[in-house]
C-alpha cells in the first residue's frame, strides 16, 4: 500500500475526531439531529484548522445511508466514497483554479440535475475568496434559491474578500487556532501510534512553530520522523525549522528587560549565526512580552496564558524587572518592526536597531512625568502672592484704633453673623488669593491635565457660595476645554476638602488684574461695618484704615536658553514633534 503522509492518515473522519473546534461540530451536529440544515455554509479560519475536513465530515453525515445522521457506520459505502474522493455527488472544487465566470456557469447548469445515488448533491468550494467578482455575481441567484437537493459548502482563509451578498446567504462558522496544549496531546497520540519517542519540549516546539495550525504541526512531525528516526529531541526540532529555544528566548528577553544592550545584541548575533528564522524569533519575543504584560495585569493568573509551570515562574521573575508602561512602549517598538520586517533589506540589522530602540523605550520618561515636570516648572515661574496673615491685620488695627476699639467690638458682636456659605473667605482679596494655589495643588493631585489649564486662570470672586474662575481673553479657548460637569464636580469636591462645602463653580472670560488682585466688591459689602460706626466722633481717634493685601510678587523671569536646554523639555519636544515658539513666565 502506498505511503500516506501523517496529515492524511490521521485526518478526522467524524465530528468527534476534530480537535479544538467544538463550537462548530456541536452546532452542525444539533442542526442535523433537528433537521435544520441550511443550503449554504461558509467555514473560515487560519490554514490547517479543519475547514475542508469539517465540510467533508458534514457531507458524509448528510449523504450517509439512512441519513442525514451524525453517527454513521465506518463501513457505510457512501461515507467511504466521500472519504476516498470517489463520490459523484460530492464535488470538491478549487476556487483558485476555477475562479472565472465560465466555470460558475457550468456549475449552474449541473445543479439542475438530481444526485446520482445520494440524497444531496454537495459542492465544496475551497478558497472561495479567489473567485472573481463576476463569478460571485453569477452564483448569487443559484445560491439564494438552490434546488432542494443541492448544498453549498465554502471554505476560505480570507472571508473579508468574499462579497457581502454571498456572506449574507450563508451560515458562517469561524474556526479558531488550535491551542498548544490540545496540539501537543494530539501529536503525542500520533507519535505513539507511529512508535516514535519524542520529548515534551520537542512537542511544544513543534506546536509553537505551527502557530495554531494542526496540519502544519502534523507535517512537521512527519518530516522530523524522516530526519531523526524513532527518537526526536528538542534540538532536532530547533535546528530543522530554525526555531528559537525557549531558554534562549527567556535569556534574551531578560537582558532586554534589564536594559543590558551588550548581552542582548550578543545573544541575538548567536541566533542569527545559527540560521534561526529571525521573523519567527521576533514573533516569539512579542508573544512572550504579551504574556508578561497579561501576567502583570492579571496579578499572576496563568489561566489566561498558554504556559507551563516553569514558564509561569519565569514570568513572575521578569515581571519585577519592568513597569507596565515600559513594557507597553517596548511592545509598540517591536510591533512596528514586525509589520515592516518583510520590506527590510537586512532583517538582522533591522531587528538589532529595534532591540536597541526597545531598550531606550523602556528607559524613556513617560508622558505623565513630562507633563508633571512642565507643570512644576510653570508653577515655579508664576509664584502666587503671599496672603496677609490675620494676626498681622489684627495687630495693625489695634495699633491704629485707640479709643473706639471696644465700641467697635461690641458693634461687631451685635451685628448678625454672616454664614460661611455666603462668604467663605470674609471678602478679603488676600484670602481668595491664598486659597487659589491650594486649590490648584488639590486639583493637580486628581488631574494633572485639568491643573495645566487652570494654571492660566485666576480667581474672580467667591460670593454666595459661587466660586468664579476667570480666563484672560488670550486664554479664552481654554474655557471650552475645562467648563464641563466633570471639572465643576472636581473643583467643588476640592473646595469642600479645603473647608468650603457646597460650593458651585462658574468659569468666565475675565481680565486678570495687573497685580493679580481679584474683585470681591459684593463680598466686602456683605461684611461692611454698620452705620453706627460712622457716627463715632472723629476727634477720639482716626478711623481704622483697611489693610490692603500685599502686592503680588512679580513673576520670576525664565531664562529662555536654560528652559530650552532642560532635558525634560527636549524629551517633550521629541515626543510631540513640536517646536518652542515663545518662552514667557
Backbone torsions as a table, in degrees:
resi	resn	phi	psi	omega
1	UNK	NA	137.6	-177.9
2	UNK	-64.5	147.7	-178.3
3	UNK	-70.6	137.4	175.3
4	UNK	-111.6	134.1	177.9
5	UNK	-66.0	157.6	-175.4
6	UNK	-59.9	-38.3	-177.8
7	UNK	-61.2	-32.4	177.9
8	UNK	-87.8	-38.0	-177.2
9	UNK	-63.3	-38.1	-177.5
10	UNK	-107.6	27.3	177.5
11	UNK	-69.3	132.7	-178.8
12	UNK	-58.3	139.1	179.9
13	UNK	-111.4	-9.5	178.3
14	UNK	-137.5	163.3	176.8
15	UNK	-60.2	-34.4	-178.7
16	UNK	-68.6	-18.2	180.0
17	UNK	-85.6	-15.6	-176.3
18	UNK	-71.7	133.7	-175.6
19	UNK	-100.0	126.1	169.4
20	UNK	77.3	12.0	-179.5
21	UNK	-127.9	41.5	-175.5
22	UNK	-61.7	-31.3	-179.1
23	UNK	-64.3	-24.8	178.7
24	UNK	-89.2	-51.2	-175.5
25	UNK	-63.9	-37.0	179.9
26	UNK	-67.7	-40.4	179.3
27	UNK	-64.3	-45.3	179.9
28	UNK	-65.6	-39.1	178.2
29	UNK	-61.6	-42.7	178.4
30	UNK	-66.8	-36.4	178.7
31	UNK	-63.7	-40.0	179.1
32	UNK	-66.5	-46.0	-178.3
33	UNK	-66.2	-32.2	-179.4
34	UNK	-90.7	-1.3	-179.9
35	UNK	70.2	23.8	-178.8
36	UNK	-105.9	67.4	-175.2
37	UNK	-99.7	119.3	180.0
38	UNK	-78.2	173.5	-178.2
39	UNK	-95.5	-11.9	-179.0
40	UNK	-148.5	136.8	-179.7
41	UNK	-132.2	144.5	176.5
42	UNK	-123.9	120.2	177.0
43	UNK	-107.5	120.0	-178.1
44	UNK	-131.4	152.5	-178.9
45	UNK	158.9	176.3	-179.9
46	UNK	-62.0	164.0	-178.9
47	UNK	-66.3	148.1	174.6
48	UNK	73.2	18.9	-179.0
49	UNK	-103.0	-2.8	172.5
50	UNK	110.0	25.2	-177.0
51	UNK	-66.6	-58.6	-179.0
52	UNK	-70.5	-28.4	176.7
53	UNK	-62.7	-46.1	178.5
54	UNK	-65.4	-37.8	177.8
55	UNK	-62.5	-41.0	178.0
56	UNK	-64.8	-45.5	179.6
57	UNK	-61.8	-40.9	177.9
58	UNK	-61.5	-42.0	178.1
59	UNK	-62.3	-39.6	178.4
60	UNK	-65.4	-38.4	177.5
61	UNK	-63.6	-38.4	-178.0
62	UNK	-73.1	-38.5	-173.5
63	UNK	-102.7	5.3	178.6
64	UNK	-63.7	153.8	178.9
65	UNK	-58.7	124.7	-177.3
66	UNK	79.5	7.7	-176.7
67	UNK	-80.2	-176.5	1.1
68	UNK	-69.6	138.9	176.8
69	UNK	-157.7	150.1	-177.2
70	UNK	-78.4	-43.1	-175.5
71	UNK	-96.6	84.4	176.9
72	UNK	-93.3	161.0	-177.2
73	UNK	-78.3	146.0	176.8
74	UNK	-64.9	-24.4	-178.3
75	UNK	-93.3	6.1	-179.2
76	UNK	-63.1	121.5	-177.4
77	UNK	-64.2	-34.3	-179.2
78	UNK	-69.6	-39.3	176.5
79	UNK	-65.7	-38.8	178.7
80	UNK	-64.0	-37.8	178.1
81	UNK	-61.2	-42.5	-180.0
82	UNK	-67.3	-41.5	179.8
83	UNK	-60.5	-41.0	-177.4
84	UNK	-87.5	-2.3	178.4
85	UNK	76.4	24.3	-176.8
86	UNK	-104.2	-2.6	-175.2
87	UNK	-73.4	132.2	177.9
88	UNK	-78.9	-14.7	-175.4
89	UNK	-103.3	-2.6	174.9
90	UNK	-121.2	107.6	-174.5
91	UNK	-109.4	121.1	175.5
92	UNK	-97.5	123.4	-175.8
93	UNK	-119.6	133.8	176.6
94	UNK	-86.8	114.5	-177.9
95	UNK	-65.8	-24.8	-178.7
96	UNK	-71.6	-35.3	-177.1
97	UNK	-100.4	-8.6	177.0
98	UNK	-126.2	60.0	-168.9
99	UNK	-102.5	-6.1	-173.8
100	UNK	-88.3	171.1	-177.5
101	UNK	-70.0	-29.9	-179.9
102	UNK	-64.5	-43.2	179.1
103	UNK	-63.1	-37.7	179.8
104	UNK	-70.8	-34.0	176.4
105	UNK	-64.3	-40.0	176.4
106	UNK	-63.1	-39.6	178.7
107	UNK	-63.2	-40.2	179.9
108	UNK	-62.4	-32.5	178.8
109	UNK	-72.8	-36.6	-175.6
110	UNK	-76.5	-25.1	-178.3
111	UNK	-66.2	-16.6	-178.7
112	UNK	-70.4	-25.4	-174.4
113	UNK	-85.8	144.5	-178.5
114	UNK	-71.0	159.3	177.5
115	UNK	-61.4	151.5	-178.3
116	UNK	-70.0	-47.6	-176.4
117	UNK	-144.5	-2.4	-176.1
118	UNK	-110.4	177.2	-178.8
119	UNK	-77.4	-36.3	-177.3
120	UNK	-126.1	149.5	167.6
121	UNK	-99.4	119.1	-171.0
122	UNK	-116.6	129.3	177.6
123	UNK	-110.1	117.8	175.9
124	UNK	-105.8	110.9	-178.2
125	UNK	-108.2	111.3	-179.9
126	UNK	-86.6	149.5	-177.7
127	UNK	49.9	52.3	-174.7
128	UNK	-64.2	-21.4	-179.2
129	UNK	-67.0	-12.9	179.8
130	UNK	-78.7	-11.9	178.5
131	UNK	-63.6	147.1	178.3
132	UNK	-73.7	164.2	179.3
133	UNK	-61.5	-39.2	179.5
134	UNK	-64.6	-39.2	178.9
135	UNK	-65.6	-41.1	177.0
136	UNK	-60.1	-45.7	-178.3
137	UNK	-64.2	-35.2	178.0
138	UNK	-67.7	-25.8	-177.5
139	UNK	-86.5	-14.7	-170.4
140	UNK	-56.8	-52.0	-174.6
141	UNK	-64.5	-43.1	178.8
142	UNK	-63.4	-38.5	-178.6
143	UNK	-70.5	-30.9	-178.6
144	UNK	-75.4	-41.3	-178.1
145	UNK	-133.7	69.2	180.0
146	UNK	-76.8	162.5	173.2
147	UNK	-59.8	157.0	-175.4
148	UNK	-63.2	-23.6	-176.4
149	UNK	-90.8	4.2	-174.7
150	UNK	-110.8	135.0	174.2
151	UNK	-128.9	137.2	177.2
152	UNK	-110.3	136.6	175.0
153	UNK	-132.0	115.8	-178.4
154	UNK	-106.5	147.2	175.7
155	UNK	-132.4	138.7	-179.7
156	UNK	-157.1	149.7	173.0
157	UNK	-94.9	-9.4	-177.3
158	UNK	-133.0	75.2	-177.2
159	UNK	-64.3	-22.3	-179.6
160	UNK	-66.9	-16.8	179.0
161	UNK	-89.6	-6.8	178.0
162	UNK	-82.8	136.9	-177.6
163	UNK	-59.3	140.4	178.1
164	UNK	-57.3	-31.6	179.4
165	UNK	-67.7	-27.2	174.7
166	UNK	-77.2	-44.8	-179.1
167	UNK	-58.6	-38.7	-176.6
168	UNK	-69.5	-16.0	-179.6
169	UNK	-97.3	2.7	-176.0
170	UNK	-121.2	155.4	165.1
171	UNK	-87.9	123.5	-173.1
172	UNK	-101.3	136.5	175.7
173	UNK	-127.7	122.6	179.3
174	UNK	-98.9	117.6	179.4
175	UNK	-86.3	144.4	-175.8
176	UNK	-97.1	159.3	167.4
177	UNK	-65.2	141.1	-175.0
178	UNK	-81.2	128.8	-179.6
179	UNK	-59.8	151.6	-177.1
180	UNK	-59.7	-41.3	-177.5
181	UNK	-61.1	-46.7	179.3
182	UNK	-63.9	-37.6	-180.0
183	UNK	-66.9	-41.7	178.8
184	UNK	-62.4	-43.4	179.1
185	UNK	-62.2	-41.4	-179.6
186	UNK	-67.8	-42.1	178.3
187	UNK	-65.4	-37.1	177.7
188	UNK	-63.2	-39.8	177.6
189	UNK	-63.1	-43.4	179.4
190	UNK	-64.4	-43.8	179.8
191	UNK	-60.4	-38.1	178.1
192	UNK	-65.4	-41.2	178.3
193	UNK	-65.6	-30.4	-178.8
194	UNK	-92.0	4.2	-179.9
195	UNK	58.9	44.8	179.9
196	UNK	-116.8	133.0	176.1
197	UNK	-93.2	127.8	-176.5
198	UNK	-141.4	137.9	179.5
199	UNK	-70.5	150.7	174.8
200	UNK	-62.6	-38.1	178.5
201	UNK	-62.2	-36.7	178.0
202	UNK	-67.9	-40.4	177.9
203	UNK	-62.1	-42.9	179.0
204	UNK	-65.8	-36.6	178.1
205	UNK	-64.7	-42.0	177.9
206	UNK	-62.8	-44.9	-177.6
207	UNK	-64.3	-40.8	177.8
208	UNK	-64.8	-40.2	-179.8
209	UNK	-68.6	-26.7	-178.5
210	UNK	-75.3	-18.6	176.0
211	UNK	55.6	45.1	174.3
212	UNK	85.9	0.6	-179.6
213	UNK	-101.9	114.2	-177.7
214	UNK	-65.3	-38.5	-179.2
215	UNK	-63.3	-39.6	177.4
216	UNK	-62.4	-41.0	-179.9
217	UNK	-65.7	-41.7	179.9
218	UNK	-66.8	-39.2	177.8
219	UNK	-65.6	-39.1	177.8
220	UNK	-64.4	-41.5	178.0
221	UNK	-63.4	-41.0	177.8
222	UNK	-59.5	-44.0	180.0
223	UNK	-67.0	-37.9	-180.0
224	UNK	-68.1	-36.3	177.3
225	UNK	-62.6	-39.7	177.3
226	UNK	-66.6	-32.7	-176.7
227	UNK	-81.8	-42.2	-171.9
228	UNK	-103.4	-19.1	-176.0
229	UNK	86.0	-134.0	-171.8
230	UNK	-92.6	2.3	178.0
231	UNK	-138.4	123.2	-176.2
232	UNK	-119.7	127.3	178.9
233	UNK	-111.9	163.4	-178.7
234	UNK	-60.1	-43.9	178.6
235	UNK	-58.0	-30.8	177.4
236	UNK	-64.0	-42.6	179.8
237	UNK	-65.5	-44.6	-176.9
238	UNK	-65.3	-42.0	-177.7
239	UNK	-71.4	-36.4	-177.2
240	UNK	-71.4	-40.1	-173.5
241	UNK	-107.5	6.3	176.6
242	UNK	66.2	30.6	-178.7
243	UNK	-88.4	158.8	177.8
244	UNK	-96.1	132.6	179.8
245	UNK	-68.2	156.0	-179.8
246	UNK	-63.5	-37.0	-179.9
247	UNK	-65.9	-40.6	177.4
248	UNK	-64.4	-41.8	-179.1
249	UNK	-63.7	-43.0	-179.5
250	UNK	-67.9	-37.0	179.2
251	UNK	-66.1	-45.4	-179.8
252	UNK	-66.4	-40.6	-179.5
253	UNK	-65.9	-33.8	177.1
254	UNK	-63.5	-43.1	176.2
255	UNK	-63.0	-37.4	178.7
256	UNK	-63.8	-43.2	-178.0
257	UNK	-71.7	-27.8	177.9
258	UNK	-82.4	-12.4	-177.3
259	UNK	80.3	23.0	-178.3
260	UNK	-88.6	87.3	-175.4
261	UNK	-62.2	-42.0	-175.6
262	UNK	-59.4	-50.7	-179.0
263	UNK	-68.2	-37.2	179.9
264	UNK	-61.9	-48.7	-180.0
265	UNK	-66.4	-35.6	178.2
266	UNK	-63.9	-46.3	-179.9
267	UNK	-68.1	-38.0	178.2
268	UNK	-65.4	-36.9	177.7
269	UNK	-63.1	-37.4	177.4
270	UNK	-64.7	-41.7	178.2
271	UNK	-61.4	-43.2	-179.8
272	UNK	-64.8	-39.5	179.6
273	UNK	-61.7	-35.8	-176.9
274	UNK	-87.7	13.7	172.4
275	UNK	72.9	27.4	179.5
276	UNK	-69.9	149.8	176.4
277	UNK	-71.8	106.2	-173.7
278	UNK	-68.2	-34.6	176.8
279	UNK	-64.7	-41.5	178.1
280	UNK	-67.6	-37.3	176.8
281	UNK	-59.5	-44.9	-178.9
282	UNK	-64.4	-39.8	177.8
283	UNK	-64.3	-40.8	178.4
284	UNK	-65.4	-39.0	179.1
285	UNK	-64.5	-42.6	177.6
286	UNK	-63.4	-39.8	178.4
287	UNK	-62.9	-40.0	179.1
288	UNK	-66.0	-43.0	178.5
289	UNK	-65.0	-35.4	175.7
290	UNK	-63.4	-44.3	177.5
291	UNK	-59.9	-39.3	-179.8
292	UNK	-65.5	-41.0	179.4
293	UNK	-65.3	-45.4	178.3
294	UNK	-63.2	-38.4	178.7
295	UNK	-61.1	-42.1	178.7
296	UNK	-65.9	-47.3	-175.6
297	UNK	-66.4	-39.7	-178.0
298	UNK	-84.4	2.9	179.2
299	UNK	58.3	46.0	172.1
300	UNK	86.8	16.6	179.4
301	UNK	-83.2	100.8	-177.3
302	UNK	-78.9	-2.9	178.1
303	UNK	-67.5	-21.1	178.7
304	UNK	-83.9	-2.5	-173.6
305	UNK	-124.6	150.3	174.8
306	UNK	-96.1	75.0	-177.6
307	UNK	-133.8	155.4	176.0
308	UNK	-81.7	175.4	180.0
309	UNK	-63.9	-41.1	179.9
310	UNK	-65.4	-39.2	177.5
311	UNK	-66.9	-34.5	176.6
312	UNK	-63.6	-38.7	177.2
313	UNK	-65.7	-38.3	178.0
314	UNK	-65.4	-40.1	177.4
315	UNK	-61.2	-38.8	178.9
316	UNK	-63.3	-38.9	178.9
317	UNK	-68.5	-45.3	-174.7
318	UNK	-74.8	-23.9	-179.3
319	UNK	-64.4	-21.4	179.1
320	UNK	-81.9	-7.0	-175.2
321	UNK	-88.7	-14.4	-173.9
322	UNK	-151.5	150.1	176.4
323	UNK	-81.5	165.2	178.3
324	UNK	-62.6	-39.7	178.8
325	UNK	-64.7	-43.9	178.7
326	UNK	-62.9	-39.9	179.2
327	UNK	-65.1	-39.7	178.5
328	UNK	-64.1	-42.4	179.1
329	UNK	-64.3	-39.0	177.8
330	UNK	-63.1	-42.6	-179.6
331	UNK	-65.9	-35.2	177.8
332	UNK	-62.3	-42.7	179.0
333	UNK	-62.9	-47.4	-176.5
334	UNK	-70.5	-32.9	177.8
335	UNK	-66.1	-43.0	176.5
336	UNK	-61.6	-38.0	178.7
337	UNK	-65.4	-42.7	-178.7
338	UNK	-62.2	-40.2	-179.1
339	UNK	-69.4	-24.2	-178.8
340	UNK	-101.5	0.6	-171.4
341	UNK	-67.3	-35.0	-175.1
342	UNK	-64.7	-24.5	-179.4
343	UNK	-95.7	1.5	-176.8
344	UNK	-77.0	137.4	177.8
345	UNK	-68.9	-38.8	177.9
346	UNK	-128.9	106.8	-179.1
347	UNK	-63.7	-35.5	-177.5
348	UNK	-61.6	-50.7	-179.3
349	UNK	-64.2	-40.6	-178.2
350	UNK	-60.3	-43.9	-178.8
351	UNK	-73.7	-36.0	177.2
352	UNK	-58.5	-46.2	178.3
353	UNK	-62.3	-39.5	-180.0
354	UNK	-64.5	-38.9	178.8
355	UNK	-64.5	-40.5	177.7
356	UNK	-64.7	-43.7	178.6
357	UNK	-63.0	-36.7	179.8
358	UNK	-63.7	-40.3	177.8
359	UNK	-65.9	-40.1	176.8
360	UNK	-63.4	-39.2	179.2
361	UNK	-65.2	-34.5	177.8
362	UNK	-61.6	-39.4	-176.5
363	UNK	-90.3	-0.8	-176.0
364	UNK	-68.5	153.3	176.8
365	UNK	-78.5	133.6	-178.7
366	UNK	-70.4	158.6	178.7
367	UNK	-60.3	-40.2	179.9
368	UNK	-60.7	-41.0	179.7
369	UNK	-66.3	-39.1	178.4
370	UNK	-63.4	-46.8	179.8
371	UNK	-63.0	-39.2	178.5
372	UNK	-62.0	-42.9	-179.8
373	UNK	-66.5	-40.1	178.0
374	UNK	-62.3	-41.6	178.8
375	UNK	-64.8	-38.0	177.7
376	UNK	-64.1	-42.6	178.4
377	UNK	-63.7	-40.6	-179.9
378	UNK	-67.5	-38.4	178.0
379	UNK	-65.8	-36.8	177.5
380	UNK	-68.4	-33.9	-177.0
381	UNK	-71.2	-35.7	-179.4
382	UNK	-111.9	89.7	-177.6
383	UNK	-81.3	131.5	178.6
384	UNK	-69.1	149.1	179.5
385	UNK	-67.5	144.3	-178.0
386	UNK	-76.7	134.4	178.5
387	UNK	-72.6	153.7	176.3
388	UNK	-81.0	122.0	-178.9
389	UNK	-61.2	144.7	-179.9
390	UNK	-63.4	-35.2	-179.6
391	UNK	-63.9	-38.8	178.9
392	UNK	-65.1	-40.5	178.8
393	UNK	-61.9	-42.4	-179.6
394	UNK	-65.0	-39.5	-179.0
395	UNK	-64.4	-44.0	179.6
396	UNK	-63.1	-41.5	-179.1
397	UNK	-62.7	-42.8	-178.8
398	UNK	-67.8	-33.1	179.2
399	UNK	-72.9	-32.6	-176.4
400	UNK	-81.0	-43.7	-176.4
401	UNK	-96.0	114.6	-175.9
402	UNK	-96.4	-66.3	-172.8
403	UNK	-75.6	-53.2	-169.9
404	UNK	-75.8	7.1	-175.6
405	UNK	-57.2	-48.1	179.5
406	UNK	-61.1	-40.4	179.5
407	UNK	-61.0	-42.5	178.7
408	UNK	-60.6	-41.2	-179.0
409	UNK	-62.8	-43.6	-179.1
410	UNK	-66.6	-37.5	177.5
411	UNK	-61.9	-41.8	-177.9
412	UNK	-66.0	-39.9	-179.8
413	UNK	-67.5	-32.6	-178.3
414	UNK	-74.3	-25.8	-178.3
415	UNK	-68.4	149.0	178.5
416	UNK	-63.7	140.1	-179.4
417	UNK	-70.5	141.9	177.3
418	UNK	-92.5	124.7	-176.0
419	UNK	-69.5	153.3	-179.3
420	UNK	-66.0	-30.7	-178.3
421	UNK	-67.5	-24.1	180.0
422	UNK	-84.3	-46.8	-179.3
423	UNK	-135.3	81.3	-174.9
424	UNK	-60.9	-28.1	-173.5
425	UNK	-109.9	15.4	176.4
426	UNK	58.8	16.0	172.1
427	UNK	80.5	4.9	-177.7
428	UNK	-85.7	131.8	175.5
429	UNK	-57.7	-42.8	-176.9
430	UNK	-61.1	-40.2	179.3
431	UNK	-64.7	-40.7	179.3
432	UNK	-65.2	-42.3	179.0
433	UNK	-70.3	-28.3	176.7
434	UNK	-71.9	-33.5	179.2
435	UNK	-69.8	-33.5	-171.4
436	UNK	-59.6	-52.0	179.5
437	UNK	-63.0	-33.5	176.9
438	UNK	-66.3	-38.0	178.3
439	UNK	-67.2	-41.5	177.7
440	UNK	-60.3	-42.2	179.6
441	UNK	-62.7	-42.0	179.4
442	UNK	-65.8	-40.0	177.2
443	UNK	-63.8	-41.8	-178.9
444	UNK	-61.3	-33.4	178.1
445	UNK	-66.8	-28.6	-179.8
446	UNK	-92.1	-35.3	-177.1
447	UNK	-154.9	103.5	177.1
448	UNK	-64.6	-31.1	179.5
449	UNK	-63.2	-47.9	-179.5
450	UNK	-65.2	-41.2	-178.9
451	UNK	-61.6	-36.7	-178.5
452	UNK	-61.9	-30.5	177.0
453	UNK	-79.8	-42.1	-177.0
454	UNK	-71.3	-13.0	173.7
455	UNK	-62.7	-25.6	179.2
456	UNK	-88.0	0.6	-177.6
457	UNK	-102.6	178.3	177.0
458	UNK	-149.3	152.4	178.1
459	UNK	-75.6	139.2	179.9
460	UNK	-102.9	-51.1	-179.9
461	UNK	-163.6	162.5	174.5
462	UNK	-138.4	84.0	-171.5
463	UNK	-125.5	134.7	178.3
464	UNK	51.5	44.4	175.7
465	UNK	65.3	18.5	175.4
466	UNK	-112.3	115.6	179.6
467	UNK	-94.9	114.2	-175.5
468	UNK	-102.6	129.2	179.4
469	UNK	-115.8	135.4	-178.2
470	UNK	-117.6	146.5	173.2
471	UNK	-116.5	135.4	174.2
472	UNK	-58.4	153.5	178.6
473	UNK	-53.7	-33.0	-179.1
474	UNK	-69.8	-19.0	177.6
475	UNK	-111.4	22.3	-176.8
476	UNK	-63.0	-26.1	179.6
477	UNK	-66.8	-19.1	178.5
478	UNK	-67.9	-25.7	-175.9
479	UNK	-59.1	-42.9	179.4
480	UNK	-62.9	-23.1	-179.2
481	UNK	-83.1	-28.9	-172.0
482	UNK	-115.7	-15.0	-176.5
483	UNK	-82.9	79.7	179.8
484	UNK	-146.0	168.1	-175.0
485	UNK	-62.0	-35.3	-178.2
486	UNK	-62.5	-47.4	-179.2
487	UNK	-71.4	-34.2	176.1
488	UNK	-60.3	-45.2	178.9
489	UNK	-63.8	-40.5	179.9
490	UNK	-61.1	-47.4	-177.7
491	UNK	-66.5	-42.4	179.6
492	UNK	-62.1	-38.9	178.4
493	UNK	-64.1	-43.9	-179.1
494	UNK	-69.2	-34.8	175.4
495	UNK	-63.5	-38.8	177.6
496	UNK	-63.5	-38.7	178.1
497	UNK	-65.4	-28.2	-179.5
498	UNK	-89.9	7.9	174.8
499	UNK	100.9	16.5	-179.4
500	UNK	-129.8	73.7	-176.4
501	UNK	-72.9	158.2	174.3
502	UNK	72.4	17.2	-177.4
503	UNK	-77.8	148.6	170.9
504	UNK	-106.2	155.2	-173.9
505	UNK	-118.9	137.7	177.1
506	UNK	-133.7	131.5	-178.5
507	UNK	-118.2	124.3	-175.0
508	UNK	-134.1	172.3	172.0
509	UNK	-94.3	120.4	-176.5
510	UNK	-150.6	141.8	177.9
511	UNK	-66.3	139.7	173.4
512	UNK	-83.3	122.7	178.2
513	UNK	-59.6	152.3	-176.3
514	UNK	-58.9	-38.5	179.7
515	UNK	-96.1	12.9	178.8
516	UNK	65.0	14.8	176.3
517	UNK	-77.3	137.7	-176.8
518	UNK	-101.5	151.3	-178.8
519	UNK	-87.0	120.7	178.1
520	UNK	-133.1	41.5	-177.5
521	UNK	-54.8	-45.9	179.0
522	UNK	-58.6	-36.3	-179.5
523	UNK	-68.3	-37.9	178.9
524	UNK	-64.6	-37.4	177.8
525	UNK	-64.0	-32.4	-176.6
526	UNK	-68.2	-27.2	-177.8
527	UNK	-115.8	18.8	179.2
528	UNK	-64.8	147.0	-178.9
529	UNK	-65.6	150.2	-179.6
530	UNK	-66.7	161.4	-176.9
531	UNK	-58.6	-25.9	-177.1
532	UNK	-59.6	-29.6	-179.5
533	UNK	-66.8	-35.7	-179.6
534	UNK	-65.7	-21.1	-177.8
535	UNK	-85.4	-0.7	179.5
536	UNK	-66.0	144.4	180.0
537	UNK	-62.4	137.5	-177.8
538	UNK	-72.2	-23.2	-173.9
539	UNK	-75.0	-22.0	-176.7
540	UNK	-70.0	-39.0	-179.8
541	UNK	-167.2	152.9	175.7
542	UNK	-69.8	141.7	-180.0
543	UNK	-62.0	147.4	179.9
544	UNK	-65.5	134.8	179.2
545	UNK	-100.9	129.4	-179.4
546	UNK	-63.1	143.2	179.5
547	UNK	-85.9	118.6	178.9
548	UNK	-75.9	149.2	-179.7
549	UNK	-64.7	152.2	178.4
550	UNK	-62.6	138.3	179.5
551	UNK	-61.4	146.9	-178.8
552	UNK	-67.0	144.8	177.2
553	UNK	-67.1	141.1	179.0
554	UNK	-67.0	140.0	-179.3
555	UNK	-57.5	138.8	176.9
556	UNK	-67.4	130.3	-180.0
557	UNK	-76.6	130.5	178.6
558	UNK	-89.3	140.4	173.6
559	UNK	-82.1	111.6	-176.4
560	UNK	-56.8	-39.0	-179.4
561	UNK	-65.4	-44.8	179.5
562	UNK	-63.9	-39.4	-179.9
563	UNK	-63.9	-45.0	-178.2
564	UNK	-68.2	-27.4	-178.6
565	UNK	-89.1	-1.5	178.2
566	UNK	-62.8	130.9	-177.7
567	UNK	-58.3	-38.4	-179.8
568	UNK	-67.9	-38.4	177.3
569	UNK	-63.7	-43.5	178.2
570	UNK	-60.0	-41.9	-179.5
571	UNK	-65.6	-39.6	178.2
572	UNK	-63.2	-42.2	178.1
573	UNK	-63.1	-38.8	179.6
574	UNK	-66.8	-42.6	-177.9
575	UNK	-67.1	-46.3	-175.9
576	UNK	-90.0	-0.9	-179.8
577	UNK	53.2	48.1	-177.2
578	UNK	-112.9	178.1	176.6
579	UNK	-133.7	152.8	178.1
580	UNK	-87.2	119.2	-179.5
581	UNK	-90.3	-41.1	-175.4
582	UNK	-154.5	143.5	175.8
583	UNK	-116.8	121.6	179.8
584	UNK	-145.0	155.7	-179.0
585	UNK	-73.8	NA	NA
